[in-house]
């Protein structure tokens, strides 16, 4: 009984999702800037992965700096993907046709899952 309790606490600390919780198909794209011969820069988006994910709303706030802006902060948990982990600072997450900027990619466990912390992309 005591061993089972420790196992449950370990899973809570590691935040490993159950397979049934990963119920959202998301798209992870990389931002790539290209410069033409005339010097104009264009940003293209290259799809890296289309994983299943679990989503958790962390907070939603409004800021007033002369205007009202609604910020949505979320975390998505996906299975481990080396491409996503290595390109973590240059990614956009698309969920239900809404774009989110990836702020942090955190490894959960030993190459088991990744937690993506995102905010609205503007």
N, C-alpha and C positions, 0 to 999 in steps of 0.2 A: 504494500500500500504506500509506504513512504517513497519507494523507488518510482512508482507511477506519478506521484505528486511532483517529484523532481523533474521528470520528463516533461510534464505539462508546463512547469515553470521555465524550463529551458526553451521550449517552443515559443512561449510568450516573449521571452527576451530576444530570441532570434527573429521573431516575426515571420516565420515561414508560413505562407498561406496554404490552406487546404486546396486541393485541385479544383473543387467545386466553386471556390471563391474567385478563381481566375476566369471570369465570365465576360470580359470585354475584349474585343479584337481591336487593337490599336495599331497605329503605324508610326514608326520612328524614322525620321529623315535627317540627313546631314545637310547643313548649309555649306555651300561651296561658292566662293566668289571667283568669277572669271573676268579677265580684262581683255577687251577687244583691241584690235590694232589701233583704233582711234583713241584708246585710253579710257573708254567708258567701262565701268564695272557693273556686272550683272550678278545677281545672286540666284543660284539654281538649287533645287532641293533634290537630293538623291535618296531614294528609299533604301534603308539599311535592313530593316526587319519589320515583320508584321506579327508580333507575338500576341498571345492571350495574356491578359493582365487582370489583377484585382486593383480596384481604385478606392481610395479613402479621401474624403474631403477633410482637410486640416483646418482651414479657416477661409473666410471671405470678409474683406474689409473694404471700407470706402475711405479715400483720402481726398482732402480738399486743398489743392494748390492753385486756387483760381478756378478750378474745375473739379467736378466730382468724378471719381474714377473707381470702378469696382474691380478689386483684385481677387482672384481665386487661387488659392494655394491647395495643391493636391499632392498625394503620393500614389504612385503606381508601382506594383510589384510584378516583376516578370521573371521567367526562368533565366538563368545565367546566359549571357551572350557576350563573347569577347569583343566583338565589334562595337557594341553599345558601350561597354566599359571603357574601351580605349579612346573613343571619340566623345566622351561624356560632355565636354565643354562646348561642343559645337552642334548640338542636336535640337530638333523640334519634335515634339510628340503630338500626334493628331488623333483625337478621340471624338467620334461623332461629328466630324467635319470642323471641329474647333481646334485651334492650334495653341499649344502650350510650350513655353521655353523650358528646357531642362536645366535646372540649376545645379543639382548634385546627383551623382550616381554612387550608391552605397552598396557594397557587396554584403549579402546576408549569407552566413554560413560559409563553407569552403566551396566556392564555385557552384552554389546551388541556385541562388536567386539574386536579383538586383532590385534595389529600391530606387525609383526615380522620383526626385522631388522637383515639382514643376510649378510654374505660374503662367498666367495668361500671356500669350505672345502678342506683341504689338508692333 
